[in-house]
Amino acid sequence: MNIKKLSSIIIIFLFMALMGCFSKSDDSSKTALAKAIAKNKAENLQLDEKRVDDFINALTSNGFQITAKELVSSAIIGSKEGYELTANGSNIEIFICDLTSNEEITVKNLEDVYEKGMIKVNGITSKARLNKHLMLMGYENHPEKDKIEKIFTDLK
């Protein structure tokens, strides 16, 4: 009987030790996954910012002088990030949108812009345009709104 008890204790001990090893391995793989996701998000944000810079470069190559690029609140429309640009003395806004988002505000705003070319923010309806995952807003009162809209829609 002592041998059976001792064998049982050894088996239980080994089982617990193995479970601890697998648990640590699982935690480290979760940590590695979290790091990979964070790295991917950072790389995507860099690509998104490059698209914003591509738009700014397209504006400048078409005769616009960009004198300011300010980060603006983007949560109100459900975008990832937004910038206010001063182009030839008047402001326009460019936002980076997550087209795969399931957030209600994001989905609603993207649908409205896609279907109607309009977005409603704080009860105010404004023109907006989408080009892939970039959204252009606040350009409808710009003296060169048609030129800005064409540059944006032609952006590759």
PAMAR-783575 format. One record per residue: residue number from 0; x, y, z of N, C-alpha, C in turn. Coordinates in pm, 1 decimal. Example, Ala and Ser with C-alpha at 12.3 -4.5 7.8 and 13.67 -1.06 7.14 Angstrom:
// PAMAR-783575
> 0,1319.0,-569.0,780.0,1230.0,-450.0,780.0,1320.0,-330.0,780.0;
> 1,1285.0,-225.0,708.0,1367.0,-106.0,714.0,1290.0,3.0,787.0;
END
This chain:
// PAMAR-783575
> 0,79.5,-117.9,0.0,0.0,0.0,0.0,84.3,125.1,0.0;
> 1,192.0,124.1,68.8,280.3,239.8,71.9,332.7,271.7,-66.6;
> 2,358.1,167.9,-144.3,409.9,187.1,-278.7,301.1,250.1,-365.8;
> 3,177.1,209.3,-350.5,66.8,265.9,-428.3,47.3,413.3,-392.8;
> 4,51.6,443.2,-264.0,36.8,581.8,-220.3,150.9,666.4,-273.7;
> 5,271.8,613.1,-262.3,389.5,684.7,-311.0,380.2,704.0,-461.7;
> 6,337.5,602.9,-535.0,321.6,612.2,-681.0,216.1,716.2,-715.9;
> 7,106.7,714.6,-642.1,-0.3,812.1,-667.3,48.3,954.7,-642.9;
> 8,122.1,973.1,-535.7,175.2,1105.7,-503.0,272.3,1151.7,-611.1;
> 9,357.3,1063.0,-656.8,454.4,1096.4,-762.1,380.8,1133.1,-891.9;
> 10,279.8,1055.1,-927.2,203.6,1082.2,-1049.7,132.9,1217.2,-1039.4;
> 11,71.6,1244.4,-926.2,4.1,1372.8,-906.1,105.2,1486.5,-913.5;
> 12,219.7,1470.4,-850.3,324.2,1571.9,-852.5,371.9,1598.4,-996.0;
> 13,397.6,1490.4,-1071.5,441.8,1505.4,-1210.9,333.4,1573.5,-1295.6;
> 14,210.4,1534.4,-1273.1,99.6,1594.7,-1347.2,92.6,1745.3,-1321.1;
> 15,104.8,1782.7,-1194.7,100.4,1923.7,-1158.2,219.6,1999.3,-1217.0;
> 16,334.3,1939.3,-1216.3,453.9,2003.1,-1271.7,438.4,2024.6,-1421.4;
> 17,386.8,1922.3,-1491.0,366.1,1935.3,-1635.1,261.2,2041.5,-1666.7;
> 18,155.6,2046.2,-1589.5,52.4,2147.6,-1611.3,110.6,2287.0,-1591.4;
> 19,196.3,2304.8,-1496.5,262.5,2433.1,-1473.2,348.5,2471.7,-1591.6;
> 20,418.3,2378.5,-1649.8,502.4,2406.4,-1767.5,415.1,2448.7,-1884.9;
> 21,306.0,2376.0,-1908.4,218.9,2411.5,-2019.9,153.4,2546.5,-1996.7;
> 22,116.8,2573.8,-1874.9,52.8,2700.0,-1842.7,148.2,2816.2,-1870.1;
> 23,274.1,2804.9,-1829.2,373.1,2910.0,-1854.0,395.7,2925.7,-2003.1;
> 24,400.9,2817.6,-2075.1,419.7,2822.2,-2219.5,302.3,2893.8,-2284.6;
> 25,181.3,2864.4,-2236.7,63.1,2926.5,-2291.6,63.6,3076.7,-2264.5;
> 26,104.1,3116.2,-2141.6,112.9,3257.7,-2107.9,215.5,3328.6,-2194.3;
> 27,328.5,3265.7,-2216.5,431.7,3329.9,-2297.8,387.4,3340.4,-2442.6;
> 28,309.5,3242.7,-2490.6,260.0,3252.6,-2627.4,154.6,3362.8,-2637.8;
> 29,73.8,3380.8,-2531.1,-21.8,3491.4,-2529.4,51.1,3624.8,-2529.4;
> 30,158.8,3633.8,-2452.9,238.1,3755.4,-2448.7,301.2,3781.7,-2585.3;
> 31,351.8,3678.3,-2648.3,411.4,3692.5,-2781.6,305.5,3736.5,-2881.9;
> 32,185.3,3680.6,-2870.5,76.3,3718.8,-2959.6,39.2,3865.4,-2937.3;
> 33,28.7,3906.3,-2812.3,-4.4,4045.7,-2781.5,101.3,4140.0,-2837.4;
> 34,228.4,4101.3,-2826.2,336.5,4183.6,-2880.6,328.4,4190.7,-3032.6;
> 35,296.3,4079.1,-3097.1,284.0,4075.6,-3243.3,168.2,4163.3,-3289.5;
> 36,56.9,4158.2,-3216.8,-58.3,4241.6,-3251.6,-23.6,4389.3,-3235.1;
> 37,42.2,4423.1,-3125.8,82.1,4562.6,-3102.7,177.7,4610.7,-3211.5;
> 38,271.9,4525.3,-3250.5,366.4,4561.4,-3355.9,293.7,4582.2,-3487.7;
> 39,197.5,4493.7,-3518.5,119.3,4505.2,-3641.4,38.8,4635.3,-3642.3;
> 40,-22.8,4670.0,-3528.7,-98.5,4794.4,-3519.4,-7.0,4914.3,-3540.0;
> 41,111.4,4910.7,-3481.1,206.6,5020.4,-3497.5,249.9,5033.7,-3643.5;
> 42,275.4,4920.6,-3708.9,314.4,4923.6,-3850.3,200.3,4975.7,-3936.2;
> 43,76.2,4934.3,-3906.7,-38.7,4983.2,-3982.6,-58.1,5133.0,-3962.7;
> 44,-37.4,5181.3,-3839.9,-50.3,5323.9,-3814.1,55.6,5401.4,-3891.9;
> 45,176.7,5346.7,-3901.8,280.5,5411.5,-3981.7,239.0,5417.3,-4128.2;
> 46,179.0,5308.9,-4181.0,131.0,5308.7,-4319.1,17.7,5409.9,-4336.9;
> 47,-72.5,5417.9,-4238.0,-181.5,5514.3,-4242.9,-127.1,5656.8,-4245.7;
> 48,-29.1,5684.0,-4160.1,30.6,5817.2,-4156.4,101.6,5848.1,-4287.6;
> 49,157.4,5745.3,-4352.4,220.5,5765.4,-4482.2,115.3,5807.1,-4584.1;
> 50,-4.8,5747.0,-4577.3,-113.5,5785.8,-4669.2,-154.6,5931.0,-4645.4;
> 51,-157.6,5974.2,-4520.2,-187.3,6113.7,-4490.2,-78.3,6200.8,-4551.7;
> 52,46.3,6160.5,-4533.7,157.6,6235.9,-4592.6,150.8,6235.6,-4744.9;
> 53,106.8,6124.7,-4804.3,89.2,6119.6,-4949.9,-14.5,6222.4,-4995.0;
> 54,-122.7,6236.7,-4918.7,-224.7,6336.2,-4950.4,-166.8,6476.9,-4939.4;
> 55,-93.1,6502.1,-4833.0,-30.2,6633.8,-4815.1,65.8,6662.1,-4931.0;
> 56,144.8,6562.1,-4968.9,237.8,6579.7,-5081.5,163.0,6606.0,-5211.9;
> 57,49.3,6538.7,-5231.7,-31.5,6561.8,-5352.6,-86.9,6703.9,-5352.8;
> 58,-128.7,6751.0,-5236.1,-176.1,6889.4,-5227.3,-64.9,6987.6,-5263.4;
> 59,52.4,6969.1,-5203.6,162.9,7062.7,-5229.1,209.7,7056.6,-5373.7;
> 60,209.6,6939.2,-5433.2,251.5,6929.0,-5574.1,147.1,6988.5,-5668.9;
> 61,26.4,7014.5,-5617.4,-77.5,7079.6,-5696.2,-95.7,7226.3,-5657.4;
> 62,6.4,7283.9,-5595.3,7.5,7427.2,-5568.6,-43.8,7471.5,-5433.7;
> 63,-80.3,7380.0,-5346.5,-127.0,7419.1,-5213.7,-8.2,7437.2,-5119.6;
> 64,-19.1,7537.2,-5035.4,81.0,7557.1,-4931.0,20.0,7507.6,-4799.6;
> 65,79.4,7403.5,-4741.5,32.5,7347.9,-4614.4,116.2,7411.4,-4503.9;
> 66,50.5,7491.8,-4420.7,123.6,7563.9,-4316.3,103.5,7504.6,-4177.6;
> 67,12.0,7408.1,-4164.3,-9.2,7345.2,-4033.4,-67.2,7206.0,-4051.5;
> 68,-28.5,7117.6,-3960.1,-82.9,6983.0,-3950.8,-96.7,6953.7,-3801.4;
> 69,-219.8,6962.6,-3753.3,-247.8,6945.9,-3610.9,-330.4,6821.0,-3586.7;
> 70,-294.2,6745.5,-3484.8,-371.7,6629.3,-3443.0,-503.8,6678.0,-3384.4;
> 71,-615.6,6617.0,-3425.6,-746.9,6654.7,-3373.1,-816.9,6531.7,-3314.4;
> 72,-916.7,6557.1,-3233.1,-993.8,6447.4,-3173.9,-1067.2,6372.7,-3283.7;
> 73,-1054.2,6242.7,-3280.4,-1116.2,6161.8,-3384.4,-1220.8,6065.6,-3329.2;
> 74,-1229.0,6053.8,-3198.5,-1321.2,5958.2,-3136.5,-1466.8,5991.3,-3166.0;
> 75,-1497.7,6117.5,-3183.5,-1636.4,6158.7,-3203.8,-1695.1,6103.1,-3333.6;
> 76,-1608.9,6074.6,-3432.1,-1658.8,6013.6,-3556.0,-1620.8,5866.4,-3565.7;
> 77,-1545.6,5817.6,-3468.0,-1509.9,5676.3,-3465.4,-1389.0,5642.0,-3549.8;
> 78,-1304.9,5739.6,-3578.4,-1184.4,5710.0,-3656.0,-1066.1,5684.6,-3563.4;
> 79,-957.5,5631.8,-3620.8,-838.5,5600.8,-3540.8,-759.5,5726.5,-3507.8;
> 80,-751.1,5817.8,-3603.3,-669.5,5937.4,-3586.1,-718.0,6042.8,-3683.8;
> 81,-697.1,6169.2,-3650.0,-737.7,6276.4,-3739.7,-642.9,6393.4,-3734.8;
> 82,-637.9,6467.0,-3845.8,-550.7,6584.0,-3856.0,-627.9,6699.8,-3917.9;
> 83,-600.3,6818.8,-3869.3,-649.7,6939.2,-3932.9,-531.6,7000.3,-4007.2;
> 84,-552.1,7023.9,-4135.5,-448.6,7081.9,-4219.8,-489.0,7223.5,-4256.7;
> 85,-393.4,7313.3,-4259.7,-418.3,7446.6,-4311.1,-360.1,7449.9,-4451.8;
> 86,-451.4,7456.2,-4550.2,-413.0,7452.9,-4691.2,-449.1,7586.6,-4754.4;
> 87,-348.0,7660.8,-4795.8,-367.7,7795.5,-4853.2,-452.5,7883.6,-4761.4;
> 88,-427.1,7873.9,-4631.8,-491.1,7961.1,-4534.5,-625.2,7914.2,-4480.8;
> 89,-681.1,7805.8,-4533.7,-809.7,7754.5,-4485.2,-793.3,7609.6,-4437.5;
> 90,-875.0,7573.1,-4340.5,-861.4,7440.9,-4278.7,-943.8,7333.5,-4349.2;
> 91,-885.6,7213.8,-4353.0,-954.1,7091.7,-4396.0,-913.7,6983.1,-4297.2;
> 92,-988.3,6874.5,-4294.0,-957.8,6766.4,-4200.2,-944.7,6634.5,-4274.4;
> 93,-850.7,6553.2,-4228.7,-828.2,6419.1,-4284.1,-825.0,6321.1,-4167.5;
> 94,-900.6,6213.4,-4180.9,-910.1,6113.7,-4074.6,-870.5,5976.4,-4126.7;
> 95,-808.7,5897.2,-4039.6,-773.3,5758.5,-4069.3,-881.9,5671.3,-4007.0;
> 96,-951.6,5595.3,-4091.4,-1064.3,5513.8,-4045.5,-1028.1,5366.3,-4044.8;
> 97,-1087.2,5293.9,-3951.3,-1073.7,5148.4,-3945.5,-1196.7,5088.6,-4012.3;
> 98,-1180.9,5046.1,-4137.2,-1293.4,4993.8,-4215.2,-1344.0,4860.0,-4163.1;
> 99,-1268.8,4796.4,-4073.9,-1310.9,4667.9,-4018.1,-1372.3,4682.6,-3879.3;
> 100,-1385.4,4805.3,-3832.4,-1438.5,4829.4,-3698.5,-1584.7,4787.3,-3689.4;
> 101,-1623.0,4735.7,-3574.0,-1762.0,4701.0,-3546.1,-1827.7,4803.5,-3454.8;
> 102,-1754.7,4909.3,-3420.3,-1811.2,5012.3,-3333.1,-1926.5,5081.5,-3405.3;
> 103,-2036.5,5097.2,-3334.0,-2159.2,5151.5,-3394.0,-2136.2,5287.6,-3459.8;
> 104,-2067.2,5377.6,-3391.3,-2045.4,5512.2,-3445.6,-1962.0,5507.5,-3573.8;
> 105,-1862.0,5421.4,-3575.5,-1775.9,5409.2,-3693.6,-1855.3,5354.3,-3811.4;
> 106,-1927.2,5245.7,-3788.2,-2005.6,5182.5,-3895.0,-2107.3,5281.3,-3951.0;
> 107,-2180.9,5349.8,-3863.8,-2283.2,5446.0,-3907.3,-2221.3,5557.5,-3990.0;
> 108,-2112.4,5614.7,-3942.4,-2049.8,5725.5,-4014.6,-1992.4,5681.2,-4148.9;
> 109,-1928.9,5565.6,-4152.3,-1874.7,5516.5,-4278.8,-1986.2,5489.3,-4379.4;
> 110,-2097.2,5431.0,-4332.9,-2211.0,5406.4,-4421.7,-2266.3,5538.3,-4476.7;
> 111,-2282.5,5638.7,-4389.0,-2335.4,5768.1,-4432.4,-2244.5,5834.6,-4535.4;
> 112,-2115.2,5830.1,-4512.6,-2021.9,5892.1,-4606.9,-2022.4,5816.2,-4738.5;
> 113,-2022.8,5685.3,-4730.8,-2021.7,5603.1,-4852.6,-2150.1,5622.3,-4933.8;
> 114,-2265.4,5620.1,-4865.6,-2393.3,5626.2,-4935.5,-2438.1,5767.9,-4971.7;
> 115,-2411.6,5864.6,-4882.7,-2465.9,5999.6,-4901.0,-2359.4,6106.6,-4925.1;
> 116,-2232.4,6072.9,-4896.5,-2127.7,6174.5,-4907.4,-2137.2,6278.5,-4797.9;
> 117,-2204.1,6241.6,-4688.1,-2226.6,6333.6,-4576.5,-2199.0,6261.8,-4444.3;
> 118,-2166.6,6343.0,-4343.1,-2148.0,6289.8,-4208.4,-2210.5,6388.7,-4111.3;
> 119,-2270.3,6336.0,-4005.9,-2332.7,6420.0,-3904.2,-2251.2,6410.6,-3776.1;
> 120,-2200.3,6525.4,-3731.2,-2119.9,6531.2,-3609.6,-2178.5,6639.1,-3519.4;
> 121,-2216.8,6600.5,-3399.0,-2276.7,6693.8,-3302.8,-2395.8,6768.2,-3363.0;
> 122,-2476.6,6698.5,-3441.0,-2595.1,6758.2,-3498.9,-2570.8,6840.2,-3624.6;
> 123,-2446.1,6853.8,-3665.5,-2412.2,6932.3,-3784.3,-2374.8,6837.3,-3897.6;
> 124,-2442.6,6851.8,-4011.4,-2415.6,6767.3,-4127.2,-2313.5,6837.0,-4217.1;
> 125,-2210.7,6761.2,-4257.5,-2103.8,6814.1,-4342.3,-2073.7,6716.8,-4454.4;
> 126,-2018.8,6771.9,-4563.5,-1972.6,6685.7,-4671.7,-1850.9,6607.5,-4624.0;
> 127,-1837.8,6487.1,-4675.1,-1720.8,6404.1,-4644.0,-1699.3,6308.0,-4760.2;
> 128,-1575.9,6269.0,-4778.4,-1539.4,6174.5,-4884.3,-1449.0,6068.1,-4826.5;
> 129,-1461.5,5946.5,-4882.7,-1375.6,5834.9,-4844.9,-1285.0,5798.9,-4961.4;
> 130,-1161.5,5766.6,-4929.7,-1067.5,5709.4,-5025.6,-993.2,5601.0,-4948.6;
> 131,-1029.0,5477.9,-4977.8,-980.5,5362.5,-4901.4,-1013.6,5386.9,-4755.1;
> 132,-915.8,5401.2,-4668.3,-945.2,5419.9,-4526.4,-920.0,5562.8,-4478.7;
> 133,-909.2,5656.6,-4572.8,-897.2,5797.9,-4536.6,-1030.9,5867.7,-4559.7;
> 134,-1065.2,5957.7,-4467.8,-1187.1,6036.7,-4480.9,-1149.0,6184.6,-4483.2;
> 135,-1199.7,6255.8,-4582.3,-1177.7,6399.4,-4596.2,-1302.9,6471.2,-4548.7;
> 136,-1284.3,6570.4,-4461.2,-1395.6,6649.0,-4407.9,-1354.2,6795.1,-4398.4;
> 137,-1453.5,6879.3,-4378.3,-1427.4,7020.1,-4350.9,-1372.0,7097.4,-4469.0;
> 138,-1390.2,7045.7,-4588.0,-1335.4,7111.2,-4706.1,-1442.5,7188.2,-4784.4;
> 139,-1571.2,7169.2,-4749.2,-1678.7,7225.5,-4830.0,-1680.5,7378.5,-4832.6;
> 140,-1618.5,7444.2,-4735.4,-1612.4,7590.9,-4734.3,-1477.9,7643.9,-4782.6;
> 141,-1388.1,7554.5,-4821.7,-1257.0,7596.5,-4871.1,-1274.2,7660.3,-5009.3;
> 142,-1205.2,7771.5,-5036.2,-1217.4,7836.6,-5167.1,-1182.6,7744.3,-5285.2;
> 143,-1100.0,7643.8,-5261.4,-1059.3,7551.5,-5368.1,-1108.1,7409.1,-5339.9;
> 144,-1232.4,7401.2,-5290.6,-1289.1,7272.2,-5248.8,-1292.6,7169.3,-5361.4;
> 145,-1325.2,7211.1,-5483.3,-1332.7,7116.3,-5594.8,-1195.9,7056.1,-5626.3;
> 146,-1093.9,7139.7,-5622.0,-957.0,7093.6,-5648.5,-910.9,6997.2,-5539.0;
> 147,-941.9,7031.7,-5414.2,-904.7,6945.2,-5300.5,-974.5,6810.8,-5312.0;
> 148,-1102.9,6811.9,-5344.0,-1179.3,6688.6,-5356.4,-1123.7,6600.6,-5468.7;
> 149,-1086.2,6661.3,-5579.5,-1029.8,6583.9,-5691.7,-894.9,6524.0,-5652.7;
> 150,-810.5,6601.1,-5588.4,-680.3,6549.6,-5543.8,-701.0,6432.4,-5450.1;
> 151,-797.0,6444.9,-5358.3,-824.3,6337.1,-5262.4,-877.5,6212.3,-5331.6;
> 152,-974.9,6228.4,-5421.0,-1032.7,6110.7,-5485.4,-935.2,6044.2,-5581.9;
> 153,-839.6,6121.5,-5636.2,-738.9,6064.2,-5726.4,-622.7,5998.3,-5651.8;
> 154,-617.5,6017.4,-5520.1,-507.9,5961.5,-5439.9,-505.8,5809.8,-5449.9;
> 155,-390.7,5755.6,-5481.1,-375.9,5609.2,-5494.4,-335.6,5548.6,-5362.4;
END
